Amino acid sequence: MALLRCVSLAVLLASALFTLAGCNTPSPRIPGPQLPEARSTAQLRPGDSLNIALQGVPDPSTHNVQIDEQGLVSLPYIGSVKAAGSTTAELSQRIRETYLAKKIYTTVDVSVSVTERFVYVGGEVQRPGRIVWTPDLSVAKAIQSAGGFTLYAKETAVTLIRDQAAYSIDVKLAQRDPSRDPRLVPGDSLQVPRSPF
């Protein structure tokens, strides 16, 4: 009788385990990092390289300039002009109005074009430095462009700095799940920390 009770208990336990094993509930999807809405990529940012052409004046000229950390560009006769946060059309108009207001020229045509925009990758990557931005550049692609991680990189805690705010990105996870690999915007900075192990 005791043997029959042990066998029935074992059968009951085994069937309960098989039933529970069949109830495989999918694990909840963990959302990616909540990044703020990126500013329009049409807006100029510090670090952008520009080509500014002055035409319709006695001394036509072209100036290759870079927007400095304060968001300014410097031009002959008028000094510094605020560029960051503007579109190229807005900056062209601002430069034109400044030349006319200072009576440097009576007429001037200004054209502004962006030559290159960058993101920055530092820390535990093979080639730290700036990378030319393209519209499809993501965190994982930027790290690949920087030569990939070093042996000492902590791939699960890469810091993305955008507009003075920092966000942690698990790049190992992002490489497996593209929805967790955020697109970069010009001026973004990535910092890859060193793993403690």
ROTORLUM-64265 format. One line per 4 residues: number of its first residue (from 0); their letters; for each residue z, x, y negated of N, C-alpha, C. Coordinates in steps of 0.2 Angstrom, whole numbers, plus 5000, padded with zeros to 4 digits. Layout:
! residues N
NUM) a) Z,X,Y,Z,X,Y,Z,X,Y | ...
This chain:
! residues 197
0) mall) 5000,5004,5006,5000,5000,5000,5000,5004,4994 | 5004,5010,4994,5004,5014,4988,4998,5018,4987 | 4994,5019,4993,4988,5023,4992,4983,5018,4989 | 4983,5012,4991,4978,5007,4989,4979,5006,4981
4) rcvs) 4986,5006,4979,4987,5005,4972,4985,5011,4968 | 4985,5017,4971,4983,5023,4967,4975,5023,4967 | 4972,5021,4972,4964,5021,4972,4962,5016,4967 | 4965,5010,4967,4963,5004,4962,4964,5007,4955
8) lavl) 4970,5010,4954,4971,5013,4947,4966,5018,4945 | 4964,5022,4950,4959,5027,4948,4952,5024,4947 | 4951,5019,4951,4944,5016,4949,4944,5012,4943 | 4950,5009,4941,4951,5005,4934,4950,5010,4929
12) lasa) 4954,5016,4929,4954,5021,4924,4947,5024,4923 | 4943,5025,4929,4936,5028,4928,4932,5023,4925 | 4932,5017,4927,4928,5012,4924,4929,5011,4916 | 4935,5012,4914,4937,5012,4907,4934,5017,4903
16) lftl) 4935,5023,4906,4932,5029,4903,4924,5029,4902 | 4921,5026,4908,4913,5025,4907,4912,5020,4902 | 4916,5015,4901,4915,5010,4896,4915,5013,4889 | 4921,5017,4888,4922,5020,4881,4917,5025,4880
20) agcn) 4914,5029,4885,4909,5034,4884,4903,5031,4881 | 4901,5024,4884,4895,5021,4882,4896,5018,4875 | 4901,5018,4872,4902,5015,4865,4902,5021,4860 | 4897,5025,4860,4896,5031,4856,4894,5028,4849
24) tpsp) 4899,5028,4844,4898,5026,4838,4895,5032,4834 | 4890,5030,4830,4887,5036,4826,4892,5038,4821 | 4892,5045,4819,4897,5047,4814,4894,5045,4807 | 4899,5043,4803,4897,5041,4796,4893,5047,4793
28) ripg) 4888,5045,4789,4884,5050,4785,4888,5052,4779 | 4889,5059,4779,4893,5061,4773,4888,5062,4767 | 4889,5059,4761,4884,5060,4756,4884,5067,4754 | 4878,5069,4751,4877,5076,4748,4881,5076,4741
32) pqlp) 4881,5082,4738,4885,5083,4732,4882,5078,4727 | 4887,5075,4723,4885,5071,4717,4884,5075,4711 | 4877,5076,4710,4875,5080,4704,4874,5075,4699 | 4875,5077,4692,4873,5073,4687,4866,5072,4686
36) ears) 4863,5067,4683,4856,5066,4682,4854,5072,4678 | 4849,5076,4681,4846,5082,4677,4843,5080,4671 | 4844,5084,4666,4840,5083,4660,4833,5083,4661 | 4829,5080,4657,4822,5080,4658,4819,5088,4658
40) taql) 4815,5089,4663,4812,5096,4663,4807,5097,4658 | 4806,5092,4654,4801,5093,4648,4806,5096,4642 | 4812,5095,4642,4816,5098,4637,4817,5106,4638 | 4816,5109,4632,4817,5116,4633,4824,5118,4633
44) rpgd) 4825,5124,4637,4832,5126,4638,4833,5134,4636 | 4839,5136,4635,4840,5143,4634,4837,5147,4641 | 4833,5153,4639,4830,5156,4644,4823,5155,4645 | 4821,5149,4643,4813,5148,4643,4809,5153,4639
48) slni) 4804,5155,4642,4799,5159,4638,4794,5155,4635 | 4792,5156,4629,4787,5152,4625,4782,5156,4622 | 4776,5153,4621,4771,5156,4617,4770,5151,4611 | 4771,5154,4605,4770,5150,4599,4765,5153,4595
52) alqg) 4760,5149,4594,4754,5151,4590,4754,5147,4583 | 4753,5151,4578,4752,5149,4571,4745,5150,4569 | 4742,5144,4568,4734,5144,4566,4733,5141,4559 | 4727,5141,4556,4726,5138,4550,4729,5142,4544
56) vpdp) 4731,5148,4545,4735,5152,4540,4731,5158,4538 | 4733,5161,4533,4729,5168,4531,4730,5173,4537 | 4736,5173,4540,4737,5178,4545,4739,5175,4552 | 4734,5172,4555,4736,5168,4562,4739,5173,4566
60) sthn) 4744,5171,4570,4747,5175,4575,4750,5171,4581 | 4751,5175,4586,4754,5172,4592,4761,5176,4594 | 4766,5172,4595,4772,5175,4597,4775,5173,4603 | 4776,5178,4608,4780,5177,4614,4787,5178,4613
64) vqid) 4791,5172,4614,4798,5172,4612,4802,5169,4618 | 4808,5171,4619,4812,5168,4623,4818,5164,4620 | 4820,5158,4622,4825,5154,4619,4832,5158,4621 | 4836,5160,4616,4842,5163,4617,4847,5159,4619
68) eqgl) 4853,5162,4621,4859,5158,4623,4861,5152,4619 | 4860,5153,4612,4862,5148,4607,4857,5143,4607 | 4851,5143,4610,4846,5138,4610,4841,5139,4604 | 4841,5145,4602,4837,5147,4596,4831,5152,4598
72) vslp) 4825,5151,4594,4820,5156,4594,4819,5159,4587 | 4817,5165,4586,4816,5168,4580,4809,5169,4578 | 4807,5167,4572,4800,5168,4570,4800,5171,4563 | 4794,5175,4562,4793,5178,4555,4794,5173,4549
76) yigs) 4797,5176,4544,4798,5173,4538,4803,5167,4538 | 4804,5164,4544,4809,5158,4543,4815,5159,4547 | 4815,5164,4551,4821,5166,4555,4822,5162,4561 | 4828,5159,4562,4830,5156,4569,4828,5148,4568
80) vkaa) 4826,5145,4573,4824,5138,4573,4827,5136,4580 | 4831,5130,4580,4833,5127,4586,4828,5125,4590 | 4828,5127,4597,4823,5125,4601,4825,5121,4607 | 4831,5123,4610,4834,5120,4616,4835,5113,4615
84) gstt) 4834,5109,4620,4835,5101,4619,4829,5098,4617 | 4824,5101,4614,4818,5098,4611,4812,5099,4616 | 4807,5095,4615,4801,5095,4619,4796,5100,4615 | 4791,5103,4618,4787,5107,4615,4784,5104,4609
88) aels) 4782,5098,4609,4779,5094,4603,4784,5094,4598 | 4791,5092,4599,4796,5092,4594,4797,5099,4591 | 4797,5104,4595,4798,5111,4592,4792,5113,4588 | 4786,5111,4590,4780,5112,4586,4781,5109,4579
92) qrir) 4783,5103,4579,4784,5099,4572,4789,5102,4568 | 4795,5104,4572,4801,5107,4568,4798,5114,4565 | 4795,5118,4568,4793,5124,4566,4788,5123,4560 | 4783,5119,4561,4778,5117,4555,4782,5115,4549
96) etyl) 4787,5110,4550,4790,5108,4544,4794,5113,4541 | 4797,5118,4545,4801,5123,4542,4797,5128,4538 | 4791,5130,4540,4786,5134,4536,4784,5131,4530 | 4783,5124,4530,4781,5120,4524,4786,5120,4519
100) akki) 4792,5118,4522,4798,5117,4517,4800,5123,4514 | 4799,5129,4517,4801,5136,4514,4795,5138,4510 | 4790,5134,4510,4784,5136,4506,4781,5143,4508 | 4781,5144,4514,4778,5151,4517,4771,5149,4517
104) yttv) 4769,5143,4520,4762,5141,4520,4761,5135,4517 | 4755,5133,4515,4754,5126,4512,4751,5122,4518 | 4748,5125,4523,4746,5121,4529,4747,5126,4535 | 4749,5123,4540,4750,5127,4546,4749,5123,4552
108) dvsv) 4746,5125,4557,4745,5122,4564,4750,5126,4569 | 4754,5122,4572,4759,5126,4577,4758,5123,4584 | 4757,5127,4589,4757,5125,4596,4762,5129,4600 | 4765,5126,4604,4771,5129,4608,4769,5127,4615
112) svte) 4769,5132,4619,4768,5131,4626,4773,5135,4630 | 4776,5132,4636,4781,5136,4640,4777,5140,4645 | 4779,5147,4645,4775,5151,4649,4779,5152,4656 | 4786,5153,4656,4790,5153,4662,4796,5150,4661
116) rfvy) 4799,5147,4666,4806,5145,4666,4809,5148,4672 | 4816,5148,4672,4820,5152,4677,4826,5148,4679 | 4828,5150,4686,4834,5149,4688,4837,5155,4690 | 4844,5156,4691,4847,5162,4692,4851,5162,4699
120) vgge) 4851,5167,4703,4854,5167,4709,4858,5174,4709 | 4864,5173,4711,4869,5179,4711,4873,5179,4717 | 4877,5184,4718,4882,5185,4723,4879,5188,4729 | 4881,5185,4735,4879,5188,4741,4872,5186,4744
124) vqrp) 4867,5188,4740,4860,5187,4742,4857,5194,4742 | 4851,5195,4745,4848,5201,4746,4845,5204,4739 | 4842,5199,4735,4839,5201,4728,4842,5197,4723 | 4848,5198,4720,4851,5194,4715,4846,5194,4709
128) griv) 4846,5189,4705,4842,5189,4699,4839,5183,4697 | 4835,5183,4692,4831,5176,4690,4825,5175,4695 | 4824,5169,4696,4818,5166,4700,4814,5162,4695 | 4808,5162,4696,4803,5158,4692,4804,5151,4695
132) wtpd) 4806,5146,4690,4807,5139,4692,4800,5135,4694 | 4800,5131,4699,4794,5127,4700,4797,5120,4701 | 4793,5115,4700,4796,5108,4701,4799,5106,4708 | 4797,5110,4713,4799,5108,4720,4805,5113,4722
136) lsva) 4807,5117,4718,4812,5122,4720,4819,5119,4721 | 4822,5120,4727,4828,5118,4729,4833,5123,4730 | 4839,5122,4731,4845,5127,4732,4843,5132,4738 | 4841,5129,4744,4839,5133,4749,4833,5137,4748
140) kaiq) 4828,5134,4745,4822,5138,4743,4823,5144,4738 | 4828,5143,4733,4829,5148,4729,4833,5154,4732 | 4837,5152,4737,4841,5157,4741,4836,5161,4745 | 4831,5158,4748,4826,5161,4752,4822,5166,4747
144) sagg) 4820,5163,4741,4816,5168,4736,4820,5174,4734 | 4827,5173,4734,4831,5179,4733,4832,5184,4739 | 4828,5183,4744,4829,5187,4750,4833,5185,4755 | 4836,5179,4754,4841,5176,4759,4848,5179,4758
148) ftly) 4852,5176,4762,4859,5178,4762,4860,5185,4765 | 4866,5188,4762,4868,5195,4765,4872,5193,4771 | 4874,5198,4775,4878,5197,4781,4885,5194,4779 | 4887,5195,4773,4894,5193,4771,4894,5187,4767
152) aket) 4889,5183,4766,4888,5177,4762,4892,5171,4766 | 4895,5167,4761,4898,5161,4764,4893,5156,4762 | 4889,5154,4767,4884,5150,4766,4886,5142,4765 | 4892,5141,4767,4894,5134,4767,4897,5132,4760
156) avtl) 4898,5137,4755,4901,5135,4749,4897,5139,4743 | 4891,5138,4742,4887,5140,4737,4888,5136,4731 | 4890,5139,4725,4891,5136,4719,4885,5135,4715 | 4883,5129,4713,4878,5127,4708,4881,5126,4702
160) irdq) 4879,5129,4696,4881,5128,4690,4876,5125,4686 | 4877,5119,4683,4872,5115,4679,4876,5112,4673 | 4874,5114,4667,4877,5111,4661,4884,5112,4661 | 4887,5118,4662,4894,5120,4662,4898,5117,4667
164) aays) 4895,5113,4672,4899,5110,4677,4897,5114,4684 | 4902,5114,4689,4900,5118,4695,4901,5113,4701 | 4896,5114,4706,4896,5109,4712,4895,5114,4718 | 4899,5112,4723,4899,5116,4729,4893,5113,4734
168) idvk) 4889,5118,4736,4883,5116,4741,4884,5119,4747 | 4884,5115,4753,4884,5118,4760,4876,5120,4762 | 4874,5126,4761,4867,5127,4762,4865,5127,4769 | 4870,5129,4774,4869,5128,4781,4867,5121,4782
172) laqr) 4871,5116,4780,4869,5109,4781,4863,5107,4777 | 4862,5110,4771,4856,5108,4768,4849,5110,4771 | 4850,5116,4775,4844,5118,4778,4842,5114,4784 | 4847,5110,4787,4846,5105,4792,4844,5098,4790
176) dpsr) 4847,5097,4784,4846,5090,4781,4843,5090,4774 | 4837,5090,4773,4834,5091,4766,4837,5086,4761 | 4840,5080,4763,4843,5076,4758,4849,5079,4755 | 4852,5084,4758,4858,5087,4755,4856,5094,4752
180) dprl) 4849,5095,4750,4847,5101,4747,4844,5099,4740 | 4849,5099,4735,4847,5097,4728,4841,5101,4725 | 4837,5098,4722,4832,5101,4718,4835,5104,4712 | 4832,5110,4710,4835,5114,4704,4831,5112,4698
184) vpgd) 4834,5113,4692,4831,5112,4685,4831,5119,4682 | 4827,5120,4677,4827,5126,4674,4834,5128,4670 | 4836,5134,4671,4843,5135,4668,4849,5135,4673 | 4847,5132,4679,4853,5131,4684,4854,5138,4687
188) slqv) 4861,5139,4689,4863,5145,4691,4866,5144,4698 | 4865,5149,4703,4868,5148,4710,4872,5154,4711 | 4878,5154,4713,4882,5159,4715,4884,5159,4722 | 4883,5164,4726,4884,5164,4733,4891,5168,4734
192) prsp) 4896,5165,4736,4902,5169,4737,4902,5173,4743 | 4907,5178,4743,4908,5182,4749,4913,5179,4754 | 4911,5179,4760,4915,5176,4766,4921,5180,4767 | 4927,5177,4768,4933,5181,4769,4933,5185,4776
196) f) 4928,5183,4780,4928,5185,4787,4922,5190,4788
